[in-house]
């Protein structure tokens, strides 16, 4: 009787010991995978940051103007920010104002 209880207790202890080591190994493998994925994510974030900086430099108006003047025989004139229109209606409104001013200027010139 006493021997049977010890055997059952030992068997339960052995099963729990094996189960614990299995869980511990699986947890360690998951932690390694998480570490590797976090390392890859940090590398990709760094590459993304570098790409954004490079894009902002390469697409800057000053850089583009220098490259155009270096590789092209045509003459380009940089535009001021006020000459960039956000929509077609803004452009048409501005053109209407220009023509209106020019018409009045021409009329004043002919009166004199």
DSSP file (Angstrom, degrees, kcal/mol; ACC not computed):
  #  RESIDUE AA STRUCTURE BP1 BP2  ACC     N-H-->O    O-->H-N    N-H-->O    O-->H-N    TCO  KAPPA ALPHA  PHI   PSI    X-CA   Y-CA   Z-CA
    1    1 A X     >        0   0    0      0, 0.0     4,-1.9     0, 0.0     5,-0.2   0.000 360.0 360.0 360.0 -50.4    0.0    0.0    0.0
    2    2 A X  H  >  +     0   0    0      1,-0.2     4,-1.7     2,-0.2     5,-0.1   0.893 360.0  50.6 -63.8 -38.4    2.7    2.4    1.0
    3    3 A X  H  > S+     0   0    0      1,-0.2     4,-2.1     2,-0.2    -1,-0.2   0.842 106.8  54.9 -67.0 -35.8    4.8    1.4   -2.0
    4    4 A X  H  > S+     0   0    0      2,-0.2     4,-2.3     1,-0.2    -1,-0.2   0.888 107.2  49.8 -67.2 -39.9    1.8    2.0   -4.3
    5    5 A X  H  X S+     0   0    0     -4,-1.9     4,-2.6     2,-0.2    -2,-0.2   0.895 110.8  49.5 -66.6 -39.5    1.3    5.6   -3.1
    6    6 A X  H  X S+     0   0    0     -4,-1.7     4,-2.7     2,-0.2    -2,-0.2   0.908 111.2  49.6 -66.1 -40.8    5.0    6.3   -3.6
    7    7 A X  H  X S+     0   0    0     -4,-2.1     4,-2.5     2,-0.2    -2,-0.2   0.913 112.7  46.4 -64.5 -42.8    4.9    4.9   -7.1
    8    8 A X  H  X S+     0   0    0     -4,-2.3     4,-2.5     2,-0.2    -2,-0.2   0.922 114.7  47.5 -65.8 -43.6    1.8    7.0   -8.0
    9    9 A X  H  X S+     0   0    0     -4,-2.6     4,-2.6     2,-0.2    -2,-0.2   0.911 113.5  48.1 -63.1 -42.4    3.3   10.1   -6.5
   10   10 A X  H  X S+     0   0    0     -4,-2.7     4,-2.6     2,-0.2    -2,-0.2   0.892 111.6  50.0 -64.9 -40.4    6.6    9.5   -8.3
   11   11 A X  H  X S+     0   0    0     -4,-2.5     4,-2.5     2,-0.2    -2,-0.2   0.919 112.3  46.6 -65.4 -43.7    4.8    8.9  -11.6
   12   12 A X  H  X S+     0   0    0     -4,-2.5     4,-2.6     2,-0.2     5,-0.2   0.921 113.3  49.8 -63.0 -43.5    2.8   12.1  -11.2
   13   13 A X  H  X S+     0   0    0     -4,-2.6     4,-2.3     1,-0.2    -2,-0.2   0.908 111.5  48.8 -61.1 -42.4    6.0   14.0  -10.3
   14   14 A X  H  X S+     0   0    0     -4,-2.6     4,-2.3     2,-0.2    -2,-0.2   0.905 111.6  48.6 -65.1 -42.5    7.8   12.5  -13.3
   15   15 A X  H  X S+     0   0    0     -4,-2.5     4,-2.5     2,-0.2    -2,-0.2   0.926 113.7  46.7 -63.6 -44.7    4.9   13.4  -15.7
   16   16 A X  H  X S+     0   0    0     -4,-2.6     4,-2.4     2,-0.2    -2,-0.2   0.870 111.2  52.5 -66.0 -35.9    4.8   17.0  -14.3
   17   17 A X  H  X S+     0   0    0     -4,-2.3     4,-2.1    -5,-0.2    -2,-0.2   0.918 112.1  44.6 -65.4 -43.7    8.6   17.3  -14.6
   18   18 A X  H  X S+     0   0    0     -4,-2.3     4,-2.1     2,-0.2    -2,-0.2   0.913 114.0  50.1 -65.7 -43.0    8.5   16.2  -18.2
   19   19 A X  H  X S+     0   0    0     -4,-2.5     4,-2.3     1,-0.2    -2,-0.2   0.890 110.3  50.8 -62.7 -40.6    5.6   18.5  -19.0
   20   20 A X  H  X S+     0   0    0     -4,-2.4     4,-2.6     2,-0.2    -1,-0.2   0.914 110.3  48.0 -65.1 -43.4    7.4   21.5  -17.3
   21   21 A X  H  X S+     0   0    0     -4,-2.1     4,-2.3     2,-0.2    -1,-0.2   0.882 111.2  51.6 -66.3 -36.4   10.6   20.9  -19.3
   22   22 A X  H  X S+     0   0    0     -4,-2.1     4,-2.3     2,-0.2    -2,-0.2   0.937 111.8  45.9 -63.7 -46.4    8.5   20.7  -22.5
   23   23 A X  H  X S+     0   0    0     -4,-2.3     4,-2.5     1,-0.2    -2,-0.2   0.899 111.6  53.2 -62.2 -41.4    6.7   24.0  -21.7
   24   24 A X  H  X S+     0   0    0     -4,-2.6     4,-2.1     1,-0.2    -2,-0.2   0.913 110.2  46.5 -62.5 -43.3   10.1   25.6  -20.8
   25   25 A X  H  X S+     0   0    0     -4,-2.3     4,-2.2     2,-0.2    -1,-0.2   0.905 112.5  49.7 -65.9 -41.9   11.7   24.6  -24.1
   26   26 A X  H  X S+     0   0    0     -4,-2.3     4,-2.3     1,-0.2    -2,-0.2   0.900 110.8  50.5 -63.3 -40.2    8.7   25.8  -26.1
   27   27 A X  H  X S+     0   0    0     -4,-2.5     4,-2.4     2,-0.2    -2,-0.2   0.907 109.2  50.9 -64.0 -41.9    8.7   29.1  -24.3
   28   28 A X  H  X S+     0   0    0     -4,-2.1     4,-2.0     2,-0.2    -2,-0.2   0.902 110.1  49.8 -62.9 -41.1   12.4   29.6  -25.0
   29   29 A X  H  X S+     0   0    0     -4,-2.2     4,-2.1     2,-0.2    -1,-0.2   0.904 110.9  49.4 -64.2 -41.0   11.9   28.9  -28.7
   30   30 A X  H  X S+     0   0    0     -4,-2.3     4,-2.5     1,-0.2    -2,-0.2   0.893 109.2  52.3 -64.9 -39.1    9.0   31.4  -28.8
   31   31 A X  H  X S+     0   0    0     -4,-2.4     4,-2.4     2,-0.2    -1,-0.2   0.891 108.9  50.5 -64.5 -38.4   11.2   34.0  -27.1
   32   32 A X  H  X S+     0   0    0     -4,-2.0     4,-2.6     2,-0.2    -2,-0.2   0.913 110.8  48.7 -64.4 -42.4   13.9   33.5  -29.7
   33   33 A X  H  X S+     0   0    0     -4,-2.1     4,-2.6     2,-0.2    -2,-0.2   0.917 111.8  49.2 -63.5 -42.5   11.4   33.9  -32.5
   34   34 A X  H  X S+     0   0    0     -4,-2.5     4,-2.6     2,-0.2    -2,-0.2   0.912 111.3  49.7 -62.9 -42.6   10.1   37.1  -30.9
   35   35 A X  H  X S+     0   0    0     -4,-2.4     4,-2.3     2,-0.2    -2,-0.2   0.928 111.8  48.1 -62.0 -45.2   13.6   38.5  -30.5
   36   36 A X  H  X S+     0   0    0     -4,-2.6     4,-2.3     1,-0.2    -2,-0.2   0.908 112.5  48.5 -63.2 -41.9   14.5   37.7  -34.1
   37   37 A X  H  X S+     0   0    0     -4,-2.6     4,-2.5     2,-0.2    -1,-0.2   0.906 111.2  49.9 -65.3 -40.9   11.3   39.3  -35.3
   38   38 A X  H  X S+     0   0    0     -4,-2.6     4,-2.3     2,-0.2    -1,-0.2   0.884 110.3  51.3 -63.8 -37.2   11.9   42.4  -33.2
   39   39 A X  H  X S+     0   0    0     -4,-2.3     4,-2.0     2,-0.2    -2,-0.2   0.915 111.0  47.3 -65.0 -43.2   15.4   42.6  -34.6
   40   40 A X  H  X S+     0   0    0     -4,-2.3     4,-2.5     2,-0.2    -2,-0.2   0.904 111.1  52.2 -64.3 -40.6   14.1   42.4  -38.1
   41   41 A X  H  X S+     0   0    0     -4,-2.5     4,-2.5     1,-0.2    -2,-0.2   0.911 108.8  49.6 -62.5 -42.7   11.5   45.1  -37.4
   42   42 A X  H  X S+     0   0    0     -4,-2.3     4,-2.0     2,-0.2    -1,-0.2   0.888 110.9  50.0 -66.0 -37.2   14.1   47.5  -36.0
   43   43 A X  H  X S+     0   0    0     -4,-2.0     4,-2.5     2,-0.2    -2,-0.2   0.925 111.9  48.0 -63.5 -44.4   16.3   46.9  -39.1
   44   44 A X  H  X S+     0   0    0     -4,-2.5     4,-2.5     2,-0.2    -2,-0.2   0.876 110.1  51.9 -65.6 -37.5   13.3   47.6  -41.4
   45   45 A X  H  X S+     0   0    0     -4,-2.5     4,-2.4     2,-0.2    -1,-0.2   0.911 110.6  48.7 -63.6 -41.4   12.4   50.8  -39.4
   46   46 A X  H  X S+     0   0    0     -4,-2.0     4,-2.4     2,-0.2    -2,-0.2   0.922 112.2  48.0 -64.8 -43.2   16.0   52.0  -39.8
   47   47 A X  H  X S+     0   0    0     -4,-2.5     4,-2.5     2,-0.2    -2,-0.2   0.890 111.0  51.7 -63.8 -39.2   16.0   51.3  -43.5
   48   48 A X  H  X S+     0   0    0     -4,-2.5     4,-2.4     2,-0.2    -2,-0.2   0.913 109.5  49.5 -63.4 -42.9   12.6   53.1  -43.9
   49   49 A X  H  X S+     0   0    0     -4,-2.4     4,-2.3     2,-0.2    -2,-0.2   0.930 111.7  48.7 -61.7 -44.9   14.0   56.1  -42.0
   50   50 A X  H  X S+     0   0    0     -4,-2.4     4,-2.6     1,-0.2    -2,-0.2   0.898 111.0  50.8 -61.3 -40.6   17.0   56.1  -44.3
   51   51 A X  H  X S+     0   0    0     -4,-2.5     4,-2.6     2,-0.2    -1,-0.2   0.890 109.6  50.2 -65.8 -38.9   14.8   55.8  -47.4
   52   52 A X  H  X S+     0   0    0     -4,-2.4     4,-2.4     2,-0.2    -2,-0.2   0.911 112.2  47.1 -65.1 -42.0   12.6   58.8  -46.2
   53   53 A X  H  X S+     0   0    0     -4,-2.3     4,-2.0     2,-0.2    -2,-0.2   0.928 113.8  47.9 -65.1 -44.1   15.7   61.0  -45.7
   54   54 A X  H  X S+     0   0    0     -4,-2.6     4,-3.0     1,-0.2     5,-0.2   0.904 112.0  49.8 -63.2 -41.6   17.1   60.0  -49.0
   55   55 A X  H  X S+     0   0    0     -4,-2.6     4,-2.1     1,-0.2    -2,-0.2   0.921 109.7  50.2 -64.0 -43.9   13.8   60.7  -50.8
   56   56 A X  H  < S+     0   0    0     -4,-2.4    -1,-0.2     1,-0.2    -2,-0.2   0.868 114.7  45.0 -64.9 -34.0   13.4   64.1  -49.2
   57   57 A X  H >< S+     0   0    0     -4,-2.0     3,-1.2    -5,-0.2     6,-0.3   0.941 115.1  46.1 -71.6 -47.1   16.9   65.0  -50.3
   58   58 A X  H 3< S+     0   0    0     -4,-3.0    -2,-0.2     1,-0.3    -1,-0.2   0.750 115.2  46.9 -71.0 -22.7   16.6   63.7  -53.8
   59   59 A X  T 3< S+     0   0    0     -4,-2.1    -1,-0.3    -5,-0.2    -2,-0.2   0.327  82.6 121.8-100.5   8.9   13.3   65.3  -54.4
   60   60 A X    <>  -     0   0    0     -3,-1.2     4,-2.4    -4,-0.1     5,-0.2  -0.457  69.5-125.8 -70.2 144.0   14.2   68.7  -53.0
   61   61 A X  H  > S+     0   0    0      1,-0.2     4,-2.7     2,-0.2     5,-0.2   0.868 108.2  53.8 -59.5 -38.0   13.8   71.5  -55.5
   62   62 A X  H  > S+     0   0    0      2,-0.2     4,-2.2     1,-0.2    -1,-0.2   0.934 111.0  45.3 -64.0 -45.1   17.4   72.7  -55.2
   63   63 A X  H  > S+     0   0    0     -6,-0.3     4,-2.3     2,-0.2    -2,-0.2   0.924 114.7  48.1 -64.2 -44.3   18.8   69.2  -55.9
   64   64 A X  H  X S+     0   0    0     -4,-2.4     4,-2.6     1,-0.2     5,-0.2   0.897 110.5  51.5 -64.3 -40.1   16.5   68.7  -58.9
   65   65 A X  H  X S+     0   0    0     -4,-2.7     4,-2.4    -5,-0.2    -1,-0.2   0.910 110.4  49.1 -63.1 -41.8   17.3   72.2  -60.3
   66   66 A X  H  X S+     0   0    0     -4,-2.2     4,-1.6    -5,-0.2    -2,-0.2   0.915 113.0  46.7 -64.2 -42.5   21.0   71.4  -60.1
   67   67 A X  H  X S+     0   0    0     -4,-2.3     4,-2.5     2,-0.2     5,-0.2   0.892 111.9  50.7 -67.7 -38.9   20.6   68.1  -61.8
   68   68 A X  H  X S+     0   0    0     -4,-2.6     4,-1.9     1,-0.2    -2,-0.2   0.920 112.0  46.4 -64.2 -43.0   18.4   69.5  -64.5
   69   69 A X  H  < S+     0   0    0     -4,-2.4    -1,-0.2    -5,-0.2    -2,-0.2   0.813 114.4  49.8 -69.8 -26.9   20.9   72.3  -65.2
   70   70 A X  H  < S+     0   0    0     -4,-1.6    -2,-0.2    -5,-0.2    -1,-0.2   0.895 122.9  27.4 -76.2 -41.4   23.7   69.8  -65.2
   71   71 A X  H  < S+     0   0    0     -4,-2.5     2,-0.4    -5,-0.1    -2,-0.2   0.532 112.8  66.1-102.8  -7.7   22.1   67.2  -67.6
   72   72 A X     <  -     0   0    0     -4,-1.9     0, 0.0    -5,-0.2     0, 0.0  -0.906  58.2-153.4-121.6 144.9   19.8   69.3  -69.7
   73   73 A X  S    S+     0   0    0     -2,-0.4     2,-0.1     2,-0.1    -1,-0.1   0.634  72.6  95.6 -86.8 -13.7   20.6   72.0  -72.2
   74   74 A X  S    S-     0   0    0     -6,-0.1     2,-0.6     1,-0.1    -2,-0.1  -0.444  78.9-120.5 -75.6 151.1   17.2   73.6  -71.7
   75   75 A X        -     0   0    0     -2,-0.1     2,-0.4     2,-0.0    -2,-0.1  -0.826  28.0-167.0 -95.8 123.3   16.9   76.5  -69.3
   76   76 A X        -     0   0    0     -2,-0.6     2,-0.5   -11,-0.1    -7,-0.0  -0.879   8.0-151.1-109.9 142.4   14.5   75.9  -66.4
   77   77 A X        -     0   0    0     -2,-0.4     2,-0.1     0, 0.0    -2,-0.0  -0.947  21.7-122.0-112.7 127.7   13.3   78.7  -64.1
   78   78 A X        -     0   0    0     -2,-0.5     2,-0.3     1,-0.1   -16,-0.0  -0.415  25.8-132.5 -68.5 145.2   12.4   77.8  -60.5
   79   79 A X        -     0   0    0     -2,-0.1     2,-0.1     1,-0.0    -1,-0.1  -0.727  13.8-123.4 -96.8 143.8    8.9   78.7  -59.4
   80   80 A X    >   -     0   0    0     -2,-0.3     3,-1.6     1,-0.1     4,-0.2  -0.448  29.5-109.0 -78.4 162.4    8.0   80.4  -56.3
   81   81 A X  G >  S+     0   0    0      1,-0.3     3,-1.4     2,-0.2    -1,-0.1   0.818 117.5  62.4 -63.8 -29.4    5.6   78.7  -53.9
   82   82 A X  G 3  S+     0   0    0      1,-0.3    -1,-0.3     3,-0.0    -3,-0.0   0.666  96.8  59.9 -71.1 -14.4    2.9   81.3  -54.7
   83   83 A X  G <  S+     0   0    0     -3,-1.6     2,-0.6     2,-0.1    -1,-0.3   0.388  84.3  93.0 -93.1   3.5    3.0   80.1  -58.4
   84   84 A X    <   -     0   0    0     -3,-1.4     2,-0.4    -4,-0.2    -3,-0.0  -0.871  65.9-154.8 -99.2 123.9    2.0   76.5  -57.4
   85   85 A X        -     0   0    0     -2,-0.6     3,-0.1     1,-0.1    -2,-0.1  -0.782  15.5-154.3-104.9 141.3   -1.7   75.9  -57.5
   86   86 A X  S    S+     0   0    0     -2,-0.4     2,-0.3     1,-0.1    -1,-0.1   0.696  79.2  12.9 -85.3 -20.6   -3.6   73.3  -55.5
   87   87 A X  S  > S-     0   0    0      1,-0.1     4,-1.6     0, 0.0    -1,-0.1  -0.962  75.5-109.2-150.0 166.5   -6.5   73.0  -58.0
   88   88 A X  H  > S+     0   0    0     -2,-0.3     4,-2.7     1,-0.2     5,-0.2   0.852 115.8  58.6 -66.3 -35.5   -7.5   74.0  -61.4
   89   89 A X  H  > S+     0   0    0      1,-0.2     4,-2.3     2,-0.2    -1,-0.2   0.882 104.3  51.2 -64.7 -36.9  -10.0   76.5  -60.1
   90   90 A X  H  > S+     0   0    0      2,-0.2     4,-2.4     1,-0.2    -1,-0.2   0.917 111.1  48.6 -63.9 -42.3   -7.2   78.4  -58.3
   91   91 A X  H  X S+     0   0    0     -4,-1.6     4,-2.6     2,-0.2    -2,-0.2   0.939 112.6  46.9 -63.0 -47.5   -5.2   78.5  -61.5
   92   92 A X  H  X S+     0   0    0     -4,-2.7     4,-2.3     1,-0.2    -1,-0.2   0.889 111.9  51.0 -63.7 -38.6   -8.1   79.8  -63.5
   93   93 A X  H  X S+     0   0    0     -4,-2.3     4,-2.1    -5,-0.2    -1,-0.2   0.918 111.5  47.6 -64.0 -42.6   -8.9   82.4  -60.9
   94   94 A X  H  X S+     0   0    0     -4,-2.4     4,-2.3     1,-0.2    -2,-0.2   0.901 111.7  49.9 -65.8 -40.2   -5.4   83.6  -60.9
   95   95 A X  H  X S+     0   0    0     -4,-2.6     4,-2.6     2,-0.2     5,-0.2   0.889 109.1  52.4 -65.5 -37.8   -5.2   83.7  -64.7
   96   96 A X  H  X S+     0   0    0     -4,-2.3     4,-2.3     1,-0.2    -1,-0.2   0.916 109.6  49.2 -63.2 -42.4   -8.5   85.7  -64.7
   97   97 A X  H  X S+     0   0    0     -4,-2.1     4,-2.4     2,-0.2    -2,-0.2   0.902 110.5  50.9 -64.3 -40.1   -7.0   88.2  -62.3
   98   98 A X  H  X S+     0   0    0     -4,-2.3     4,-2.6     1,-0.2    -2,-0.2   0.940 112.4  45.0 -63.0 -46.6   -3.8   88.5  -64.4
   99   99 A X  H  X S+     0   0    0     -4,-2.6     4,-2.4     1,-0.2    -1,-0.2   0.879 111.8  53.2 -66.7 -35.5   -5.8   89.2  -67.6
  100  100 A X  H  X S+     0   0    0     -4,-2.3     4,-2.1    -5,-0.2    -1,-0.2   0.927 111.3  45.6 -64.8 -43.7   -8.0   91.6  -65.8
  101  101 A X  H  X S+     0   0    0     -4,-2.4     4,-2.4     1,-0.2    -2,-0.2   0.919 113.1  50.3 -64.3 -44.1   -5.1   93.6  -64.5
  102  102 A X  H  X S+     0   0    0     -4,-2.6     4,-2.5     1,-0.2    -2,-0.2   0.877 108.8  52.1 -64.2 -37.7   -3.4   93.5  -67.9
  103  103 A X  H  X S+     0   0    0     -4,-2.4     4,-2.2     2,-0.2    -1,-0.2   0.935 111.5  46.0 -64.7 -45.8   -6.6   94.8  -69.6
  104  104 A X  H  X S+     0   0    0     -4,-2.1     4,-2.2     1,-0.2    -2,-0.2   0.885 112.1  51.7 -64.0 -37.9   -6.9   97.7  -67.2
  105  105 A X  H  X S+     0   0    0     -4,-2.4     4,-1.9     1,-0.2    -1,-0.2   0.914 110.1  48.8 -64.8 -42.4   -3.2   98.5  -67.6
  106  106 A X  H  X S+     0   0    0     -4,-2.5     4,-1.9     1,-0.2    -2,-0.2   0.882 110.5  51.2 -65.1 -37.9   -3.5   98.5  -71.4
  107  107 A X  H  X S+     0   0    0     -4,-2.2     4,-1.5     1,-0.2    -2,-0.2   0.900 110.1  49.1 -66.9 -40.2   -6.6  100.8  -71.2
  108  108 A X  H  X S+     0   0    0     -4,-2.2     4,-1.3     1,-0.2    -1,-0.2   0.879 109.6  53.1 -65.9 -36.7   -4.7  103.3  -69.0
  109  109 A X  H  < S+     0   0    0     -4,-1.9    -1,-0.2     1,-0.2    -2,-0.2   0.892 109.2  47.9 -65.3 -40.3   -1.8  103.2  -71.4
  110  110 A X  H  < S+     0   0    0     -4,-1.9    -1,-0.2     1,-0.2    -2,-0.2   0.789 106.0  59.1 -73.6 -26.9   -4.0  104.1  -74.4
  111  111 A X  H  <        0   0    0     -4,-1.5    -1,-0.2     1,-0.2    -2,-0.2   0.847 360.0 360.0 -69.3 -34.2   -5.8  106.9  -72.5
  112  112 A X     <        0   0    0     -4,-1.3    -1,-0.2    -3,-0.1    -2,-0.2   0.481 360.0 360.0 -75.8 360.0   -2.5  108.8  -71.9
